[in-house]
Amino acid sequence: MILEIAEIDVKTGSETAFEAAVTEATSLFAAAKGCQGMELHRGIEAPSQYVLMVKWNTLEDHTVTFRGSPEFSRWRELAGPHFAKPPQVRHVQLAVRTNGNSG
Amino acid sequence: MILEIAEIDVKTGSETAFEAAVTEATSLFAAAKGCQGMELHRGIEAPSQYVLMVKWNTLEDHTVTFRGSPEFSRWRELAGPHFAKPPQVRHVQLAVRTNGNSG
């Protein structure tokens, strides 16, 4: 499993519309090959800054299959108009983890 | 629940030692008040760049209680020597999520 982390800065004032667009787009991710789930997180210190995290089975499920699909075009159609600048995307993989005591 | 995201750039060549230090530090997070779990992710495009994600019940559990505790000093003692520069820390909260089909 790999995790896509996309930093998305949204135009000030577009936060509610952006979240509605992402909610509409959830079905695109839910149906995508190799997608294990998606979460959109909103910044507390900077509420126009979002972090989109998507779990994929493999890097190629994201960078090749999803990006080459009509679903990706639709995702960009829905979310893109709210971007303040192009998102910064990277991929990470789990190195260490632990459970807490309050979860 | 809030999510702490810390961007940690590690000195080149220190990656293995850093991961061992974080592994040793897992007990500090597991025991911390309000901590729901911790994950360390390693960059695929940039393998010296790590993302530490810690789930906390409240912002204050991290910024006040944990940072003021002896466990935080011990965490920095273990991990700090491997930092290439001071980590960048922010907090986010969940806005939208969906499950995938492969998880």
N, CA and C atoms of all chains as a GROMACS GRO file, in nm:
protein
  618
    1MET      N    1   0.084  -0.121   0.000
    1MET     CA    2   0.000   0.000   0.000
    1MET      C    3   0.087   0.126   0.000
    2ILE      N    4   0.051   0.221  -0.082
    2ILE     CA    5   0.119   0.350  -0.079
    2ILE      C    6   0.014   0.458  -0.054
    3LEU      N    7   0.060   0.568   0.000
    3LEU     CA    8  -0.029   0.679   0.034
    3LEU      C    9   0.008   0.799  -0.053
    4GLU      N   10  -0.091   0.848  -0.126
    4GLU     CA   11  -0.075   0.973  -0.201
    4GLU      C   12  -0.109   1.088  -0.106
    5ILE      N   13  -0.023   1.190  -0.103
    5ILE     CA   14  -0.051   1.310  -0.024
    5ILE      C   15  -0.052   1.428  -0.120
    6ALA      N   16  -0.167   1.491  -0.134
    6ALA     CA   17  -0.178   1.607  -0.223
    6ALA      C   18  -0.210   1.730  -0.138
    7GLU      N   19  -0.124   1.831  -0.151
    7GLU     CA   20  -0.146   1.958  -0.080
    7GLU      C   21  -0.227   2.046  -0.173
    8ILE      N   22  -0.347   2.083  -0.128
    8ILE     CA   23  -0.437   2.161  -0.212
    8ILE      C   24  -0.471   2.293  -0.143
    9ASP      N   25  -0.424   2.402  -0.201
    9ASP     CA   26  -0.462   2.535  -0.151
    9ASP      C   27  -0.584   2.581  -0.230
   10VAL      N   28  -0.688   2.617  -0.157
   10VAL     CA   29  -0.815   2.653  -0.218
   10VAL      C   30  -0.830   2.805  -0.215
   11LYS      N   31  -0.895   2.858  -0.318
   11LYS     CA   32  -0.920   3.002  -0.322
   11LYS      C   33  -1.000   3.044  -0.197
   12THR      N   34  -0.959   3.153  -0.135
   12THR     CA   35  -1.030   3.200  -0.016
   12THR      C   36  -1.176   3.226  -0.050
   13GLY      N   37  -1.264   3.171   0.032
   13GLY     CA   38  -1.407   3.184   0.009
   13GLY      C   39  -1.468   3.066  -0.064
   14SER      N   40  -1.381   2.979  -0.121
   14SER     CA   41  -1.429   2.862  -0.198
   14SER      C   42  -1.430   2.734  -0.116
   15GLU      N   43  -1.402   2.744   0.014
   15GLU     CA   44  -1.385   2.623   0.096
   15GLU      C   45  -1.510   2.535   0.094
   16THR      N   46  -1.627   2.596   0.115
   16THR     CA   47  -1.750   2.516   0.122
   16THR      C   48  -1.780   2.449  -0.013
   17ALA      N   49  -1.764   2.526  -0.120
   17ALA     CA   50  -1.789   2.471  -0.254
   17ALA      C   51  -1.687   2.362  -0.287
   18PHE      N   52  -1.563   2.381  -0.245
   18PHE     CA   53  -1.460   2.279  -0.268
   18PHE      C   54  -1.495   2.150  -0.195
   19GLU      N   55  -1.535   2.161  -0.069
   19GLU     CA   56  -1.570   2.040   0.007
   19GLU      C   57  -1.691   1.968  -0.056
   20ALA      N   58  -1.785   2.046  -0.107
   20ALA     CA   59  -1.901   1.985  -0.174
   20ALA      C   60  -1.856   1.913  -0.301
   21ALA      N   61  -1.761   1.972  -0.374
   21ALA     CA   62  -1.710   1.909  -0.497
   21ALA      C   63  -1.637   1.780  -0.463
   22VAL      N   64  -1.558   1.782  -0.357
   22VAL     CA   65  -1.486   1.659  -0.318
   22VAL      C   66  -1.585   1.552  -0.273
   23THR      N   67  -1.689   1.593  -0.201
   23THR     CA   68  -1.792   1.498  -0.159
   23THR      C   69  -1.856   1.434  -0.282
   24GLU      N   70  -1.884   1.516  -0.384
   24GLU     CA   71  -1.941   1.462  -0.507
   24GLU      C   72  -1.843   1.367  -0.576
   25ALA      N   73  -1.715   1.394  -0.560
   25ALA     CA   74  -1.612   1.313  -0.629
   25ALA      C   75  -1.578   1.184  -0.556
   26THR      N   76  -1.631   1.163  -0.436
   26THR     CA   77  -1.592   1.044  -0.360
   26THR      C   78  -1.619   0.916  -0.438
   27SER      N   79  -1.729   0.915  -0.517
   27SER     CA   80  -1.763   0.793  -0.592
   27SER      C   81  -1.656   0.760  -0.696
   28LEU      N   82  -1.588   0.864  -0.748
   28LEU     CA   83  -1.482   0.841  -0.847
   28LEU      C   84  -1.366   0.766  -0.784
   29PHE      N   85  -1.332   0.806  -0.660
   29PHE     CA   86  -1.223   0.738  -0.590
   29PHE      C   87  -1.267   0.598  -0.545
   30ALA      N   88  -1.391   0.591  -0.493
   30ALA     CA   89  -1.440   0.462  -0.442
   30ALA      C   90  -1.439   0.356  -0.551
   31ALA      N   91  -1.457   0.398  -0.676
   31ALA     CA   92  -1.464   0.303  -0.787
   31ALA      C   93  -1.330   0.280  -0.854
   32ALA      N   94  -1.229   0.361  -0.821
   32ALA     CA   95  -1.101   0.354  -0.894
   32ALA      C   96  -1.026   0.225  -0.862
   33LYS      N   97  -0.966   0.166  -0.964
   33LYS     CA   98  -0.888   0.044  -0.946
   33LYS      C   99  -0.775   0.066  -0.845
   34GLY      N  100  -0.768  -0.022  -0.746
   34GLY     CA  101  -0.658  -0.017  -0.650
   34GLY      C  102  -0.674   0.087  -0.541
   35CYS      N  103  -0.785   0.158  -0.539
   35CYS     CA  104  -0.804   0.262  -0.437
   35CYS      C  105  -0.860   0.200  -0.310
   36GLN      N  106  -0.790   0.224  -0.199
   36GLN     CA  107  -0.832   0.168  -0.070
   36GLN      C  108  -0.906   0.269   0.016
   37GLY      N  109  -0.918   0.392  -0.033
   37GLY     CA  110  -0.989   0.492   0.047
   37GLY      C  111  -0.929   0.629   0.029
   38MET      N  112  -1.007   0.730   0.060
   38MET     CA  113  -0.966   0.868   0.042
   38MET      C  114  -1.012   0.951   0.162
   39GLU      N  115  -0.928   1.042   0.206
   39GLU     CA  116  -0.966   1.135   0.312
   39GLU      C  117  -0.923   1.275   0.273
   40LEU      N  118  -1.010   1.371   0.293
   40LEU     CA  119  -0.974   1.512   0.276
   40LEU      C  120  -0.968   1.574   0.414
   41HIS      N  121  -0.853   1.635   0.445
   41HIS     CA  122  -0.834   1.701   0.575
   41HIS      C  123  -0.817   1.851   0.552
   42ARG      N  124  -0.874   1.928   0.643
   42ARG     CA  125  -0.865   2.074   0.633
   42ARG      C  126  -0.772   2.130   0.740
   43GLY      N  127  -0.690   2.225   0.702
   43GLY     CA  128  -0.594   2.284   0.794
   43GLY      C  129  -0.661   2.359   0.908
   44ILE      N  130  -0.608   2.343   1.027
   44ILE     CA  131  -0.658   2.418   1.143
   44ILE      C  132  -0.590   2.556   1.148
   45GLU      N  133  -0.459   2.559   1.134
   45GLU     CA  134  -0.388   2.688   1.135
   45GLU      C  135  -0.417   2.767   1.006
   46ALA      N  136  -0.437   2.697   0.895
   46ALA     CA  137  -0.458   2.761   0.764
   46ALA      C  138  -0.579   2.696   0.698
   47PRO      N  139  -0.700   2.746   0.725
   47PRO     CA  140  -0.823   2.678   0.681
   47PRO      C  141  -0.847   2.674   0.530
   48SER      N  142  -0.766   2.745   0.451
   48SER     CA  143  -0.778   2.731   0.305
   48SER      C  144  -0.684   2.624   0.251
   49GLN      N  145  -0.605   2.565   0.340
   49GLN     CA  146  -0.512   2.461   0.297
   49GLN      C  147  -0.568   2.324   0.335
   50TYR      N  148  -0.579   2.239   0.233
   50TYR     CA  149  -0.631   2.104   0.252
   50TYR      C  150  -0.523   2.002   0.220
   51VAL      N  151  -0.538   1.884   0.280
   51VAL     CA  152  -0.451   1.772   0.247
   51VAL      C  153  -0.541   1.656   0.204
   52LEU      N  154  -0.526   1.615   0.080
   52LEU     CA  155  -0.600   1.499   0.029
   52LEU      C  156  -0.510   1.378   0.042
   53MET      N  157  -0.558   1.275   0.110
   53MET     CA  158  -0.479   1.152   0.127
   53MET      C  159  -0.556   1.037   0.064
   54VAL      N  160  -0.491   0.968  -0.028
   54VAL     CA  161  -0.555   0.856  -0.096
   54VAL      C  162  -0.464   0.734  -0.085
   55LYS      N  163  -0.522   0.624  -0.036
   55LYS     CA  164  -0.447   0.498  -0.027
   55LYS      C  165  -0.466   0.419  -0.155
   56TRP      N  166  -0.355   0.376  -0.214
   56TRP     CA  167  -0.357   0.297  -0.338
   56TRP      C  168  -0.281   0.167  -0.316
   57ASN      N  169  -0.324   0.064  -0.386
   57ASN     CA  170  -0.251  -0.063  -0.376
   57ASN      C  171  -0.107  -0.046  -0.425
   58THR      N  172  -0.090   0.022  -0.540
   58THR     CA  173   0.043   0.042  -0.597
   58THR      C  174   0.054   0.187  -0.646
   59LEU      N  175   0.177   0.233  -0.663
   59LEU     CA  176   0.202   0.367  -0.717
   59LEU      C  177   0.137   0.383  -0.854
   60GLU      N  178   0.145   0.277  -0.936
   60GLU     CA  179   0.093   0.284  -1.072
   60GLU      C  180  -0.060   0.294  -1.075
   61ASP      N  181  -0.127   0.238  -0.973
   61ASP     CA  182  -0.272   0.254  -0.968
   61ASP      C  183  -0.311   0.402  -0.966
   62HIS      N  184  -0.225   0.483  -0.904
   62HIS     CA  185  -0.251   0.628  -0.904
   62HIS      C  186  -0.195   0.696  -1.027
   63THR      N  187  -0.062   0.678  -1.048
   63THR     CA  188   0.007   0.764  -1.145
   63THR      C  189  -0.022   0.725  -1.290
   64VAL      N  190  -0.054   0.600  -1.312
   64VAL     CA  191  -0.081   0.555  -1.450
   64VAL      C  192  -0.231   0.534  -1.471
   65THR      N  193  -0.288   0.440  -1.395
   65THR     CA  194  -0.426   0.399  -1.422
   65THR      C  195  -0.526   0.511  -1.391
   66PHE      N  196  -0.518   0.567  -1.268
   66PHE     CA  197  -0.617   0.669  -1.232
   66PHE      C  198  -0.597   0.796  -1.313
   67ARG      N  199  -0.472   0.841  -1.323
   67ARG     CA  200  -0.447   0.968  -1.396
   67ARG      C  201  -0.482   0.957  -1.544
   68GLY      N  202  -0.482   0.835  -1.597
   68GLY     CA  203  -0.517   0.816  -1.737
   68GLY      C  204  -0.665   0.789  -1.760
   69SER      N  205  -0.744   0.792  -1.654
   69SER     CA  206  -0.885   0.752  -1.665
   69SER      C  207  -0.977   0.872  -1.681
   70PRO      N  208  -1.097   0.849  -1.735
   70PRO     CA  209  -1.197   0.956  -1.742
   70PRO      C  210  -1.236   1.007  -1.602
   71GLU      N  211  -1.222   0.920  -1.500
   71GLU     CA  212  -1.256   0.961  -1.363
   71GLU      C  213  -1.163   1.073  -1.315
   72PHE      N  214  -1.037   1.066  -1.357
   72PHE     CA  215  -0.944   1.173  -1.318
   72PHE      C  216  -0.983   1.305  -1.382
   73SER      N  217  -1.021   1.301  -1.509
   73SER     CA  218  -1.066   1.424  -1.576
   73SER      C  219  -1.188   1.481  -1.503
   74ARG      N  220  -1.278   1.392  -1.463
   74ARG     CA  221  -1.399   1.438  -1.394
   74ARG      C  222  -1.364   1.497  -1.257
   75TRP      N  223  -1.268   1.433  -1.187
   75TRP     CA  224  -1.220   1.484  -1.058
   75TRP      C  225  -1.166   1.627  -1.074
   76ARG      N  226  -1.086   1.647  -1.175
   76ARG     CA  227  -1.027   1.779  -1.196
   76ARG      C  228  -1.133   1.882  -1.238
   77GLU      N  229  -1.234   1.833  -1.310
   77GLU     CA  230  -1.344   1.919  -1.351
   77GLU      C  231  -1.422   1.970  -1.229
   78LEU      N  232  -1.441   1.877  -1.132
   78LEU     CA  233  -1.516   1.913  -1.011
   78LEU      C  234  -1.433   2.000  -0.916
   79ALA      N  235  -1.310   1.956  -0.886
   79ALA     CA  236  -1.231   2.020  -0.782
   79ALA      C  237  -1.144   2.134  -0.834
   80GLY      N  238  -1.097   2.119  -0.958
   80GLY     CA  239  -0.999   2.212  -1.015
   80GLY      C  240  -1.035   2.360  -1.008
   81PRO      N  241  -1.161   2.396  -1.035
   81PRO     CA  242  -1.195   2.540  -1.034
   81PRO      C  243  -1.172   2.608  -0.899
   82HIS      N  244  -1.160   2.528  -0.792
   82HIS     CA  245  -1.142   2.586  -0.659
   82HIS      C  246  -0.995   2.596  -0.618
   83PHE      N  247  -0.905   2.537  -0.697
   83PHE     CA  248  -0.762   2.539  -0.662
   83PHE      C  249  -0.707   2.682  -0.675
   84ALA      N  250  -0.633   2.726  -0.574
   84ALA     CA  251  -0.564   2.856  -0.581
   84ALA      C  252  -0.438   2.844  -0.664
   85LYS      N  253  -0.381   2.723  -0.670
   85LYS     CA  254  -0.261   2.695  -0.750
   85LYS      C  255  -0.256   2.545  -0.773
   86PRO      N  256  -0.171   2.497  -0.862
   86PRO     CA  257  -0.166   2.352  -0.886
   86PRO      C  258  -0.130   2.276  -0.758
   87PRO      N  259  -0.200   2.169  -0.727
   87PRO     CA  260  -0.168   2.090  -0.607
   87PRO      C  261  -0.027   2.032  -0.614
   88GLN      N  262   0.032   2.015  -0.497
   88GLN     CA  263   0.162   1.947  -0.489
   88GLN      C  264   0.137   1.805  -0.443
   89VAL      N  265   0.180   1.710  -0.523
   89VAL     CA  266   0.149   1.570  -0.496
   89VAL      C  267   0.277   1.490  -0.472
   90ARG      N  268   0.275   1.407  -0.371
   90ARG     CA  269   0.386   1.314  -0.349
   90ARG      C  270   0.329   1.183  -0.295
   91HIS      N  271   0.415   1.084  -0.284
   91HIS     CA  272   0.374   0.951  -0.237
   91HIS      C  273   0.466   0.908  -0.124
   92VAL      N  274   0.407   0.841  -0.027
   92VAL     CA  275   0.485   0.793   0.087
   92VAL      C  276   0.442   0.649   0.117
   93GLN      N  277   0.529   0.582   0.195
   93GLN     CA  278   0.489   0.449   0.239
   93GLN      C  279   0.519   0.434   0.388
   94LEU      N  280   0.440   0.349   0.453
   94LEU     CA  281   0.448   0.334   0.598
   94LEU      C  282   0.583   0.278   0.639
   95ALA      N  283   0.645   0.341   0.742
   95ALA     CA  284   0.772   0.292   0.794
   95ALA      C  285   0.756   0.239   0.936
   96VAL      N  286   0.682   0.312   1.020
   96VAL     CA  287   0.665   0.277   1.162
   96VAL      C  288   0.523   0.315   1.202
   97ARG      N  289   0.461   0.234   1.286
   97ARG     CA  290   0.332   0.275   1.339
   97ARG      C  291   0.309   0.219   1.479
   98THR      N  292   0.222   0.288   1.555
   98THR     CA  293   0.179   0.236   1.684
   98THR      C  294   0.037   0.282   1.710
   99ASN      N  295  -0.035   0.204   1.786
   99ASN     CA  296  -0.166   0.247   1.832
   99ASN      C  297  -0.150   0.337   1.953
  100GLY      N  298  -0.249   0.420   1.977
  100GLY     CA  299  -0.248   0.503   2.096
  100GLY      C  300  -0.328   0.436   2.206
  101ASN      N  301  -0.368   0.515   2.302
  101ASN     CA  302  -0.441   0.460   2.417
  101ASN      C  303  -0.583   0.515   2.422
  102SER      N  304  -0.618   0.601   2.325
  102SER     CA  305  -0.748   0.670   2.330
  102SER      C  306  -0.828   0.649   2.202
  103GLY      N  307  -0.793   0.550   2.123
  103GLY     CA  308  -0.851   0.541   1.989
  103GLY      C  309  -0.970   0.447   1.982
  104MET      N  310  -1.140   1.453   1.691
  104MET     CA  311  -1.005   1.406   1.660
  104MET      C  312  -0.935   1.503   1.566
  105ILE      N  313  -0.810   1.533   1.596
  105ILE     CA  314  -0.731   1.614   1.503
  105ILE      C  315  -0.605   1.534   1.466
  106LEU      N  316  -0.552   1.568   1.350
  106LEU     CA  317  -0.434   1.498   1.300
  106LEU      C  318  -0.317   1.595   1.295
  107GLU      N  319  -0.210   1.559   1.364
  107GLU     CA  320  -0.084   1.634   1.353
  107GLU      C  321  -0.008   1.581   1.233
  108ILE      N  322   0.039   1.672   1.149
  108ILE     CA  323   0.125   1.632   1.036
  108ILE      C  324   0.258   1.704   1.052
  109ALA      N  325   0.364   1.626   1.073
  109ALA     CA  326   0.498   1.685   1.087
  109ALA      C  327   0.583   1.640   0.970
  110GLU      N  328   0.638   1.738   0.899
  110GLU     CA  329   0.728   1.709   0.787
  110GLU      C  330   0.869   1.704   0.844
  111ILE      N  331   0.933   1.590   0.832
  111ILE     CA  332   1.065   1.572   0.890
  111ILE      C  333   1.165   1.535   0.781
  112ASP      N  334   1.260   1.624   0.757
  112ASP     CA  335   1.369   1.594   0.664
  112ASP      C  336   1.486   1.542   0.744
  113VAL      N  337   1.532   1.424   0.706
  113VAL     CA  338   1.636   1.355   0.781
  113VAL      C  339   1.769   1.370   0.708
  114LYS      N  340   1.878   1.380   0.786
  114LYS     CA  341   2.011   1.389   0.725
  114LYS      C  342   2.034   1.268   0.635
  115THR      N  343   2.086   1.293   0.515
  115THR     CA  344   2.113   1.183   0.422
  115THR      C  345   2.206   1.081   0.488
  116GLY      N  346   2.168   0.955   0.482
  116GLY     CA  347   2.246   0.849   0.544
  116GLY      C  348   2.197   0.812   0.683
  117SER      N  349   2.109   0.897   0.740
  117SER     CA  350   2.058   0.871   0.876
  117SER      C  351   1.922   0.803   0.876
  118GLU      N  352   1.872   0.764   0.760
  118GLU     CA  353   1.735   0.714   0.751
  118GLU      C  354   1.712   0.591   0.840
  119THR      N  355   1.803   0.496   0.835
  119THR     CA  356   1.785   0.372   0.914
  119THR      C  357   1.790   0.402   1.063
  120ALA      N  358   1.885   0.486   1.103
  120ALA     CA  359   1.898   0.522   1.245
  120ALA      C  360   1.776   0.601   1.290
  121PHE      N  361   1.725   0.688   1.204
  121PHE     CA  362   1.606   0.767   1.238
  121PHE      C  363   1.486   0.674   1.258
  122GLU      N  364   1.467   0.579   1.168
  122GLU     CA  365   1.353   0.488   1.181
  122GLU      C  366   1.365   0.403   1.308
  123ALA      N  367   1.487   0.365   1.344
  123ALA     CA  368   1.507   0.290   1.468
  123ALA      C  369   1.472   0.378   1.589
  124ALA      N  370   1.509   0.506   1.582
  124ALA     CA  371   1.479   0.598   1.692
  124ALA      C  372   1.328   0.617   1.706
  125VAL      N  373   1.259   0.629   1.592
  125VAL     CA  374   1.113   0.647   1.599
  125VAL      C  375   1.048   0.519   1.653
  126THR      N  376   1.099   0.405   1.612
  126THR     CA  377   1.048   0.278   1.664
  126THR      C  378   1.064   0.273   1.816
  127GLU      N  379   1.181   0.317   1.862
  127GLU     CA  380   1.205   0.320   2.007
  127GLU      C  381   1.109   0.418   2.076
  128ALA      N  382   1.071   0.524   2.005
  128ALA     CA  383   0.986   0.628   2.064
  128ALA      C  384   0.837   0.594   2.059
  129THR      N  385   0.800   0.484   1.994
  129THR     CA  386   0.656   0.455   1.982
  129THR      C  387   0.587   0.446   2.118
  130SER      N  388   0.659   0.394   2.217
  130SER     CA  389   0.597   0.378   2.350
  130SER      C  390   0.563   0.515   2.411
  131LEU      N  391   0.640   0.618   2.376
  131LEU     CA  392   0.613   0.753   2.429
  131LEU      C  393   0.479   0.804   2.375
  132PHE      N  394   0.454   0.778   2.246
  132PHE     CA  395   0.327   0.821   2.186
  132PHE      C  396   0.212   0.733   2.236
  133ALA      N  397   0.238   0.602   2.244
  133ALA     CA  398   0.132   0.509   2.285
  133ALA      C  399   0.081   0.544   2.425
  134ALA      N  400   0.170   0.600   2.507
  134ALA     CA  401   0.131   0.630   2.646
  134ALA      C  402   0.080   0.773   2.663
  135ALA      N  403   0.096   0.857   2.560
  135ALA     CA  404   0.063   1.000   2.576
  135ALA      C  405  -0.088   1.021   2.589
  136LYS      N  406  -0.125   1.113   2.677
  136LYS     CA  407  -0.266   1.145   2.699
  136LYS      C  408  -0.330   1.192   2.568
  137GLY      N  409  -0.443   1.133   2.531
  137GLY     CA  410  -0.517   1.177   2.413
  137GLY      C  411  -0.462   1.129   2.281
  138CYS      N  412  -0.356   1.049   2.283
  138CYS     CA  413  -0.298   1.002   2.157
  138CYS      C  414  -0.373   0.878   2.108
  139GLN      N  415  -0.420   0.886   1.982
  139GLN     CA  416  -0.496   0.775   1.925
  139GLN      C  417  -0.413   0.689   1.830
  140GLY      N  418  -0.287   0.728   1.812
  140GLY     CA  419  -0.203   0.647   1.725
  140GLY      C  420  -0.105   0.733   1.647
  141MET      N  421   0.001   0.672   1.601
  141MET     CA  422   0.108   0.743   1.532
  141MET      C  423   0.154   0.660   1.413
  142GLU      N  424   0.180   0.727   1.301
  142GLU     CA  425   0.236   0.659   1.184
  142GLU      C  426   0.350   0.742   1.128
  143LEU      N  427   0.459   0.678   1.096
  143LEU     CA  428   0.568   0.745   1.025
  143LEU      C  429   0.569   0.693   0.882
  144HIS      N  430   0.561   0.786   0.787
  144HIS     CA  431   0.564   0.750   0.645
  144HIS      C  432   0.691   0.805   0.582
  145ARG      N  433   0.749   0.726   0.490
  145ARG     CA  434   0.871   0.767   0.421
  145ARG      C  435   0.841   0.804   0.277
  146GLY      N  436   0.901   0.912   0.229
  146GLY     CA  437   0.880   0.957   0.093
  146GLY      C  438   0.928   0.857  -0.010
  147ILE      N  439   0.851   0.841  -0.116
  147ILE     CA  440   0.893   0.754  -0.227
  147ILE      C  441   0.979   0.835  -0.324
  148GLU      N  442   0.932   0.954  -0.361
  148GLU     CA  443   1.011   1.039  -0.452
  148GLU      C  444   1.135   1.095  -0.382
  149ALA      N  445   1.124   1.121  -0.251
  149ALA     CA  446   1.233   1.181  -0.174
  149ALA      C  447   1.251   1.100  -0.045
  150PRO      N  448   1.334   0.996  -0.048
  150PRO     CA  449   1.342   0.901   0.063
  150PRO      C  450   1.402   0.955   0.193
  151SER      N  451   1.457   1.077   0.191
  151SER     CA  452   1.502   1.138   0.317
  151SER      C  453   1.393   1.223   0.381
  152GLN      N  454   1.278   1.233   0.315
  152GLN     CA  455   1.167   1.312   0.367
  152GLN      C  456   1.062   1.219   0.426
  153TYR      N  457   1.033   1.244   0.552
  153TYR     CA  458   0.934   1.163   0.624
  153TYR      C  459   0.815   1.251   0.662
  154VAL      N  460   0.701   1.185   0.680
  154VAL     CA  461   0.582   1.252   0.732
  154VAL      C  462   0.537   1.174   0.855
  155LEU      N  463   0.539   1.242   0.968
  155LEU     CA  464   0.490   1.182   1.093
  155LEU      C  465   0.346   1.228   1.111
  156MET      N  466   0.256   1.132   1.127
  156MET     CA  467   0.115   1.165   1.148
  156MET      C  468   0.072   1.110   1.283
  157VAL      N  469   0.020   1.198   1.367
  157VAL     CA  470  -0.024   1.156   1.501
  157VAL      C  471  -0.168   1.202   1.521
  158LYS      N  472  -0.254   1.106   1.559
  158LYS     CA  473  -0.393   1.140   1.589
  158LYS      C  474  -0.406   1.173   1.737
  159TRP      N  475  -0.466   1.289   1.765
  159TRP     CA  476  -0.487   1.334   1.903
  159TRP      C  477  -0.636   1.361   1.924
  160ASN      N  478  -0.681   1.340   2.046
  160ASN     CA  479  -0.821   1.372   2.077
  160ASN      C  480  -0.849   1.521   2.057
  161THR      N  481  -0.758   1.605   2.106
  161THR     CA  482  -0.774   1.750   2.093
  161THR      C  483  -0.641   1.812   2.055
  162LEU      N  484  -0.647   1.934   2.003
  162LEU     CA  485  -0.525   2.009   1.969
  162LEU      C  486  -0.436   2.026   2.092
  163GLU      N  487  -0.498   2.055   2.206
  163GLU     CA  488  -0.423   2.080   2.329
  163GLU      C  489  -0.351   1.956   2.380
  164ASP      N  490  -0.407   1.838   2.351
  164ASP     CA  491  -0.337   1.715   2.391
  164ASP      C  492  -0.198   1.712   2.328
  165HIS      N  493  -0.185   1.767   2.207
  165HIS     CA  494  -0.054   1.774   2.143
  165HIS      C  495   0.026   1.898   2.187
  166THR      N  496  -0.036   2.016   2.164
  166THR     CA  497   0.042   2.140   2.173
  166THR      C  498   0.073   2.181   2.318
  167VAL      N  499  -0.013   2.140   2.411
  167VAL     CA  500   0.009   2.179   2.551
  167VAL      C  501   0.061   2.059   2.631
  168THR      N  502  -0.022   1.954   2.636
  168THR     CA  503   0.010   1.843   2.728
  168THR      C  504   0.133   1.766   2.682
  169PHE      N  505   0.133   1.723   2.555
  169PHE     CA  506   0.246   1.641   2.510
  169PHE      C  507   0.374   1.723   2.503
  170ARG      N  508   0.364   1.843   2.444
  170ARG     CA  509   0.487   1.923   2.429
  170ARG      C  510   0.545   1.967   2.564
  171GLY      N  511   0.460   1.970   2.667
  171GLY     CA  512   0.511   2.008   2.799
  171GLY      C  513   0.555   1.890   2.884
  172SER      N  514   0.554   1.771   2.825
  172SER     CA  515   0.581   1.650   2.904
  172SER      C  516   0.726   1.604   2.889
  173PRO      N  517   0.775   1.527   2.984
  173PRO     CA  518   0.909   1.468   2.972
  173PRO      C  519   0.916   1.374   2.850
  174GLU      N  520   0.802   1.317   2.809
  174GLU     CA  521   0.801   1.227   2.693
  174GLU      C  522   0.839   1.303   2.566
  175PHE      N  523   0.798   1.430   2.557
  175PHE     CA  524   0.835   1.509   2.439
  175PHE      C  525   0.986   1.534   2.437
  176SER      N  526   1.044   1.565   2.554
  176SER     CA  527   1.189   1.584   2.560
  176SER      C  528   1.261   1.457   2.516
  177ARG      N  529   1.210   1.344   2.561
  177ARG     CA  530   1.273   1.216   2.526
  177ARG      C  531   1.259   1.188   2.376
  178TRP      N  532   1.141   1.221   2.319
  178TRP     CA  533   1.119   1.206   2.175
  178TRP      C  534   1.221   1.286   2.097
  179ARG      N  535   1.241   1.412   2.137
  179ARG     CA  536   1.336   1.496   2.066
  179ARG      C  537   1.480   1.449   2.085
  180GLU      N  538   1.507   1.390   2.202
  180GLU     CA  539   1.640   1.336   2.231
  180GLU      C  540   1.670   1.219   2.136
  181LEU      N  541   1.567   1.137   2.113
  181LEU     CA  542   1.584   1.020   2.026
  181LEU      C  543   1.590   1.059   1.878
  182ALA      N  544   1.490   1.139   1.834
  182ALA     CA  545   1.476   1.164   1.690
  182ALA      C  546   1.555   1.287   1.644
  183GLY      N  547   1.567   1.386   1.732
  183GLY     CA  548   1.624   1.516   1.696
  183GLY      C  549   1.760   1.511   1.629
  184PRO      N  550   1.852   1.427   1.676
  184PRO     CA  551   1.986   1.426   1.615
  184PRO      C  552   1.986   1.390   1.466
  185HIS      N  553   1.878   1.332   1.417
  185HIS     CA  554   1.872   1.291   1.276
  185HIS      C  555   1.805   1.396   1.187
  186PHE      N  556   1.746   1.499   1.247
  186PHE     CA  557   1.677   1.602   1.169
  186PHE      C  558   1.777   1.684   1.087
  187ALA      N  559   1.748   1.703   0.958
  187ALA     CA  560   1.832   1.790   0.875
  187ALA      C  561   1.800   1.937   0.903
  188LYS      N  562   1.676   1.962   0.947
  188LYS     CA  563   1.632   2.098   0.982
  188LYS      C  564   1.512   2.083   1.075
  189PRO      N  565   1.468   2.193   1.140
  189PRO     CA  566   1.353   2.180   1.229
  189PRO      C  567   1.230   2.131   1.154
  190PRO      N  568   1.157   2.034   1.210
  190PRO     CA  569   1.036   1.985   1.143
  190PRO      C  570   0.931   2.095   1.128
  191GLN      N  571   0.850   2.082   1.022
  191GLN     CA  572   0.737   2.173   1.004
  191GLN      C  573   0.611   2.100   1.049
  192VAL      N  574   0.542   2.158   1.145
  192VAL     CA  575   0.428   2.091   1.207
  192VAL      C  576   0.300   2.171   1.183
  193ARG      N  577   0.194   2.101   1.145
  193ARG     CA  578   0.062   2.165   1.135
  193ARG      C  579  -0.042   2.064   1.180
  194HIS      N  580  -0.165   2.111   1.191
  194HIS     CA  581  -0.275   2.025   1.236
  194HIS      C  582  -0.390   2.038   1.136
  195VAL      N  583  -0.456   1.926   1.112
  195VAL     CA  584  -0.570   1.924   1.020
  195VAL      C  585  -0.683   1.844   1.084
  196GLN      N  586  -0.802   1.864   1.027
  196GLN     CA  587  -0.914   1.782   1.073
  196GLN      C  588  -0.991   1.728   0.953
  197LEU      N  589  -1.051   1.612   0.973
  197LEU     CA  590  -1.119   1.544   0.864
  197LEU      C  591  -1.237   1.626   0.812
  198ALA      N  592  -1.246   1.638   0.678
  198ALA     CA  593  -1.358   1.709   0.615
  198ALA      C  594  -1.447   1.615   0.534
  199VAL      N  595  -1.383   1.524   0.459
  199VAL     CA  596  -1.457   1.431   0.371
  199VAL      C  597  -1.381   1.298   0.369
  200ARG      N  598  -1.453   1.187   0.368
  200ARG     CA  599  -1.383   1.060   0.349
  200ARG      C  600  -1.470   0.958   0.276
  201THR      N  601  -1.403   0.862   0.213
  201THR     CA  602  -1.476   0.749   0.153
  201THR      C  603  -1.388   0.626   0.159
  202ASN      N  604  -1.450   0.512   0.165
  202ASN     CA  605  -1.376   0.387   0.154
  202ASN      C  606  -1.350   0.356   0.007
  203GLY      N  607  -1.248   0.276  -0.018
  203GLY     CA  608  -1.222   0.233  -0.153
  203GLY      C  609  -1.282   0.097  -0.178
  204ASN      N  610  -1.232   0.032  -0.280
  204ASN     CA  611  -1.288  -0.099  -0.317
  204ASN      C  612  -1.184  -0.210  -0.299
  205SER      N  613  -1.064  -0.173  -0.253
  205SER     CA  614  -0.955  -0.271  -0.247
  205SER      C  615  -0.893  -0.280  -0.109
  206GLY      N  616  -0.962  -0.228  -0.007
  206GLY     CA  617  -0.896  -0.214   0.122
  206GLY      C  618  -0.934  -0.323   0.220
   0.00000   0.00000   0.00000
